[in-house]
Amino acid sequence: MTNHSFTNLQLHLQKPVCCHSLKMFLSLLKKTYFTIFWIFFGYAILCLYYYLNQVNIIFPASRIDNDTLFNFTIDHQELYVDAPDGARLHGVLFKAKKPKGVILHFHGNAENMLSMQYAAEPFVERNYSFLAMDYRSYGKSSGSLSEENLFADAALFLGHLKNSGWESSEIILYGRSIGTGVAIQLASISDLRGMILYAPFYSLTALADYHFPLLPAELLLKFPMDSAGYMNSVKHPVLILHGADDRIIPLDQAERLANITGKLIVLENGRHNDLYGHQRFWIEIDNFLASI
């Protein structure tokens, strides 16, 4: 066999091997393409789900029948405030006998008016009247939720207090959890006596990044609730109370907020929903109320 014939035989034998390798490469490339496609498709569906359902996720509202009678043991008055867009907002004023001032309260996202005596009673015992409002779609309140509506409705309740004869120097804002975002925004545009924050967040965007680190919260959120940004405009005294073991809103959110303004009190072994049971919580509340 000549050298030329031997070379032709080698080339002939190598061609099937090269073709087989190419087919394997193209097959692997195709599988990789479809894998990447389905990953991105699934991610897009996940983002779309959270975008479309975020109101129900952030605000899992629970309704109360309009004819429900509350069995509160504290002297109280139900009231309604009408919004310009036709929404009717419900609230309850718990009355102190000899009030030193009034607390305007914005509750957490899993609460409604049925649980408000628990929130109000310690303040009424300290001779502070206590006005709590239910957000749109909560309790007996009507209307649809948006960040703009949340802030505007809070201002309506503040206006109601002032129209009822309360002076700005007698009004103290009190926000709990999601309600701290409402309280801080209202405080940023109001000159009041002070503000109490129970387990606040730096911003809802920052909190979403903590709970859902793989999602682009800044792009998806309709409720950014930039508490830190609004905190820069708060001029009156602020008390911040936070549990060291809070896993819903981690302590560092409150620490970053307190770096802007406010006195931060960290309750050791405190979690998100048990701060009322800590003796120091009320000691700090009493000291704050006495100082403002």
Sequence and secondary structure as in RCSB ss.txt:
>XXXX:A:sequence
MTNHSFTNLQLHLQKPVCCHSLKMFLSLLKKTYFTIFWIFFGYAILCLYYYLNQVNIIFPASRIDNDTLFNFTID
HQELYVDAPDGARLHGVLFKAKKPKGVILHFHGNAENMLSMQYAAEPFVERNYSFLAMDYRSYGKSSGSLSEENL
FADAALFLGHLKNSGWESSEIILYGRSIGTGVAIQLASISDLRGMILYAPFYSLTALADYHFPLLPAELLLKFPM
DSAGYMNSVKHPVLILHGADDRIIPLDQAERLANITGKLIVLENGRHNDLYGHQRFWIEIDNFLASI
>XXXX:A:secstr
  HHHHHHHHHHHHHHHHHHHHHHHHHHHHHHHHHHHHHHHHHHHHHHHHHHHHHHHH    B  TT     SS 
EEEEEEE TTS EEEEEEE  SS SEEEEEE  TT  GGGHHHHHHHHHHTTEEEEEE  TTSBT  S   HHHH
HHHHHHHHHHHHHTT  GGGEEEEEETHHHHHHHHHHHT   SEEEEES  S HHHHHHHH TTS HHHH S   
 HHHHHTT  S EEEEEETT SSS HHHHHHHHTTSSEEEEETT  SS GGG HHHHHHHHHHHHH 
